[in-house]
């Protein structure tokens, strides 16, 4: 039996960074991965595939250039599913190689097989025809999550499927039902609609992406409807089934509580994700998990068993690849008594819908509820030279500014490169900066970053009237 200073279960973003940080601290590290490849959902089924699919769709449909060349402009007329998955496959393979290379360079031992605890320090790695055991002084659980698959839904990976099954579809459906208006459902609804697929999005709540600033989420809803997506909010799905139709063959059908029936060639179920902890043998530790398979941790990412940590999606909110990386790194540092600053509360969120959106800090709703006096400053991409050059006349940057001390309280963006643009505001907010920073400084021209100056001037001008 091999002995290690630390064993990490999972090679997603949290597991990767935990292993590399441990190696940098000159500790022996083992990483255990149940799949035959590394990277977890981040690389193989979630973040990278969906973003690669989005970029392929935007390019092949010519969507980003239609302002210049007209609505009928396309790079390729007949887009097949192989055209889309080819891009995803290439990026996924490259990302896997980067992770494997990082493990090799840092002398991290990688084991493929299913991990289960034999006792608090011993892990059994079960392979198809054999197994082995490793012993570690410390353990980090970074197994992530997978899409929820309620037993009453007849998933068949063809007519009814989850986001994990997207890349295995044999063909593109002509019409699609998306159940769930969260990040995953919204992103895929936009991607499919951009391909000309008729999409119906069903969401039980009043608005899509409720955590976003309302003005931004309403703008997205407008653009989605303009793009041909039918959005049904305040509608709960009562039953999902595969049905036969004399004219159209096999279809997916969603029956709503209101009595409506919605049919399409395929249905994407995008409500919730489930932790994979039930398969780890945590009763041998012992550790318990909640009904969604999530583990409870303290501020140092320790579970109730001090030498066992957990990081990434398996511990719940915010469940982002970006935060998972830092959680894994911090867990490894604490495990070996390395002093590390706590993760800041100021986290950026990015939604890769069409158009993309991003935010950092407070929303208008939150500031109003907390009784904080604020003013908003806005810059429309249509008034920026760079926005004109990009052909994006719908984007917007919005700053929320404290009425009294002019501190920047929140930044919200929708449009081209919104997820890149947001980091400028994040940096200024981290240092308690004010709108005056943008007013007084010079930005490259023409750039989207210039939107900060335009928005700040707009907000400061409003403050002078208060």
N, C-alpha and C positions, 0 to 999 in steps of 0.2 A: 504494500500500500504506500502510495506516495504522500508526502507531507508538504503542506504549503503554509505560508503565513496567512494567505487569504484565498478564498474560493469565491468566484462571482458566477452566479447562475443567470445566464442571458447575455447576448452580445448586441443588444440594442444600444441606443445612445448612452443610457445610464451605465450599462455593463462595460461598454467600451472605455469610457472615461474613468470609471472606477479601477479597471484593470491597469490602464496606462499610468494613472496617478500612483497606484501602489508600486508599479515597477520603477517609477521615477524616485520613489522613496527607498529604493533598493530592497524591496520585499519580494519574496517569491509568490507568484500569482498563477492561479489556474482559472480558466474560463470554461464554463460548460454550456453548450448550446444543443438544444433538442433537435433543431433542424439540421439538414445537411449542408447548410450555408450560414454565413454570419450576417449580422446587421439587423435582425429583428424586424418588427413592423415598419420601423423608420425607413429602411432601405428596400424591403422586399414586398410589402403589401400596403403600406400606408403613405407616408410623406413623399418619398421619392417617386413611386409609380404614379400617384395622382398628379404631382407637379409636372412630371415628364409628359404625361398624357395631355395635360393642359397646354404645355408649350407646343407640343406637336399639333394640337388642334388649332391653336392660334396661328401657327405658321401655315399649315396646309390649307386652312380655310381662307387665309388672307384677311382675317377679321381686323387685324390692327391697321391695315392699309386701306380700308374701304373708304375712309374719309377722303383720300386722294383719288382713288381709282374707281369708286362707285360700289354699290351694294353687290354687284355680280362678280367682283374681283375674287379669284381663288387661285392659289398656287397649284392645286390639283383638283380636278373636277370630281372624280369618283374616288372617295376615300374609303379604303377597307380597314378592317380591324388590324390587319398585319402592318399597315402603314403606321398605326399608332403604337402598337406594342413593340415594334422594332426599336423605336427611340427609347422606350422604357427599359427594354431588355439590355440595351447597350449601357445606359446610365447605371442600372442596377448592378451589372457585372463589374463595372469600373469601381463603384462604391464598395462592393464586397472585397475587391482586391486591395483597396486602400486600407480597409480594416484589417485584413489578414496581414498585410505588410507591416502595419503598426504593431500588431501582436508579435510578429517575428522579430522586428527590430528591437523590441523591448523585452525579448526573451520570456514572453508570456505563453504558458502551455495552454493549448486549445484542445478541448475534448468535445467530441460530438456524441450525443446520447441523451437519454431522458434522465434527469437528476431527481433523486428522492433522498430525503434524510433518513439515515439509519439511526443516528443519534444527533445531538446538537453540534457535533464537530465532524461527523462522518457522512459523506455523501456517496451514494451508489449511482454509478453512471451506466444505465442499461442501454445496450445496443441491440441490434437485431438478433445476433447470434451469440453474444457474450456480454460480459459486464466487467467493470472494475470499480474499485473504491478509492476515494481520496480523503485525506484528513486535513482539516484546516483550522487554524487558531481563530480565524474570523471569517464571516460569510456575508456577502451582500446579495440579496435577492433582487434581481432586476429582470424579471420574466415578462413584464409588460402586460398587455391586454389583447383581447381579440374581439371581433364584433359579437354582440349578443345575438344568440340564435334561440329565441323562445320555442319550446317544444310544440306549441300549437300552430306553428307556421311551417308549411311544407317546403322547406328549402330544397331545391334540386340543382342549384348552380347553373341553371339555364333560363328558366322562366322566373324563378324567385331566388334571389341571391343577396349576399352581403358585399361590402366593399372589398373584402379579401378575394372575391371571385371575379372581379372585373377583368383582370388580365387573362383569365382562362376562358372567357366567352368565345364561342366559335364565330359569332357574327354580331354586328351591331343591330339592335332592334330598331324597328321603324317608329315605335312609340314606347314610352317608359313611364312607369309610376315610381316616384321616389317617396318613401315613407320616412319622414323625419326632416325637419328644417334646421338642424344644427349645422356645424361646420362641414362634416362629411357629406351630408345630404345636399346642402347648398352648393358645395363645390362641384359635385358630380352632376347635379341638375344643370348647372351652367355649362359644364364641359359637353354634356350630351346635347343640349339645346344648340350649342354652337355648331354641331355637326349636322344640324337640320332635323334632329330627332324630336318628335313631339313629346314634351315632358309635362307631367302633372305632378306637382309637389304638394304633399299633404302634411300639415303641421297642426298639432293639437293646440298650441298656444296662439295668442293673438298676433305675434310678430315673429319673424325669423331672427335668429341670432340675438336673443333678448339681452345678452350681456354687452352688446355693442351700443354705442351712442345712437339714440333713436333716429336722428336725422340721417346718419350714415346707413343704418339698416333699412330705412324707408327708401333711401336713394337706390340701394341695391335691389330692393323689391321692385321699384319702378323699372330699372334697367332689365331685370329678369323678365318681367311681364312684356316689356318692349321687345325682348328677344324671343318671344313666343311661348314662354313658360306659363302654364296655368297654375296659379298658387291658391290652394285652399287652406286657409288658416281657420282656427277654432273648429277643426274637424278631427274627430278621433276615429281611428280605424278599429272596427269591431271584429273583422274576420278577413283573413287573407287565404285565397285558395287558387288552385290551378283548375281552369274550366275548359270545356270543349265548345267551340263555336262552329256552326255549319259552314260559315263563310270564311272565317279567319283562322280556323284551326285551334291549336292550343294557346290559351291566353292566361295571364295572371289577372286575378280579380280582387280588388279591395272593396269590402263592404263597410260603409261608414255608419257611425251611430245615428246620423241623420236619416239613414235609409238609402242614401245614394250608393250606387255601384259604379266603380271606375274600373275599366278594363284596358289592358295594354299587352303588347307582346312580352314584356318583361317588367319585373318589379324589383327595385333596389330597397332593401330594408336597412335603414341607417339610424336606428334608435339605440343608443347606448353601447358600451363596451364592457367586457367581463374580464376580470383578472384571472390568471392561470394558476393561482396558488393551490387550488384543490388537488392538483396532481403532484404536489411536492412532498407529500407525507409529513405535513407540518405537525401532525399529532405526536410525532416522535420527538419534537423539539422541547416543549410543545408551544405552538403558536396558533392563534385563531385569526380568521379573516371574516369580513362582513359578507352580506348576501351578494355583493357584486365582486367578491374575490379580492378585495383590497385589504392591505395590511395597515395597521396603525403604527406610526413612528413619532418620535419626539423631534425637537428642533435639530438634532444631530443625525437624524434618520436611523436611529436605533429603534428596534422593536422592543417588546417586553423582555426579550432575552438579550442582555447587553452586548454580546459579541456578534449578534446577528442583526444586520442592517437591511433596509429596503429602500429602493430609489426608483424613480421613473413613474410610468403610468400605473404601476402596481400599487402605489400609495395614493392615487387619486389626483384631485385638482392640484396644479393646472393642467397636468397631462399633456405637456408640449415636449417635442424633441429637444428644444433649446433648454428648457428647465431641467429635463431629465439628465442632460449632459452634466450640468453643474451640480445637481443632486448627487450623481454618482461620484464625481470628483470630491465633493465635500464629505460624503460618507467615508470614502477611503482615507481622506486626511484625518478625520476624527478617529477612525479605527486605529490609526498608528500615532495618535497624540500629536498630530501636526496642527498647529494653530491656523485657522482659516476663518475669514469673515463670513457671517451669515449671508445667505442669498438676499439681495435687496427686494423690497416689495414692488419696485418699479419694473414690471415685466411687460415687454411688448407682445402683442397678439397679432398674428397675421392670418388672414383668411384668403385663400387663393381661388376665389370665385372669379367670375368675369362680369364686371371689373374686380380686381383684387382690392382688399381693404386691410387696414391696420390701425391699431390704437395703442396708446400708452397713457397711463394715468386715469383720471376721473372722467366720467361721462356727465352730460348735462343733467340727466336724471339724478345721479348720485349727488352732485353738488347742490341741486335744489332740495333734495331730501335732507341733506346735512346742514342746510341753512347757510351755505357759503356764498357770499356775493361774487358774481363773476360776469364777465362779458365775453362774447365770442368774436373772433376775427377770422375771416375766411378769404381764401384765394381760390379762384376757379382756374382750372387748367386752361380754359378757353382764353384767358387774359394773359397767359404766359407764352412767350415766344417758343419755349421748348415744348409746351403742350401742343402748339400749332404744328411744330416740326414732327412730333410723334403722331399727329392725327388724333389726339385724344382731346375732345372738346367737352367731355363729361366729368372729368376728374375734379376733385376738390380737396383742399387741405383746410382743416379747421383747428384753431387754437382756442383753448379756454383759459382766460386770464383773470386773475383775482382783481376785483375792482379797486382794492385799497393799496396793496403793495405791488401789484402788476406781475406777481409770480405766475409762471406757467403751471397750470393745474392739470391739463390734459391736452393730448394731441390726437386727432382723428383724421384719417385720410382714406380716400377712395379714388381709384384710378391707376394708371400705369406706374409701376414701381412704388406703390404705396408702402409695401413691406420694407423697402430699402429706405425710403424717405423718412420713415418714422424714427429712425435712430438718431437723427439730428435733434429732434425734440426730446428724446429720451436722455441724451447726454446733458442738455441744458437743464432739464428738470432734476437730474441727479445732483446738480450743484446749486439747486434752488434758484436757478436763473429766472430772469424776467423777460417780458416781451421786448424790453428795450435792447436786449442783446441782439435781436434780429433787426431792429430798427437802425441801430448804430453800425452794424457790420455790413461788409460788401460780399456779395455772392457772385460766383462765376455766372456769366450770362452768355448764351441762354442755357439755363438749367431748370430742373424741377425744384431744386433746393431754393431757388429764388422765391418760391411760393411762401416760404417762412417770412420773408421780409414783407411781401404783399399782405399776408394774413395779419402779421403783427401791426402793420400800419393801419389796417382796417379796424382791428380791435382797439388800438390806442386812440384812434380818432373817435370811436364811440365812447371811450372812457372820458374824453375831454368834455363830453356833453352831459355826463352823469352829475 
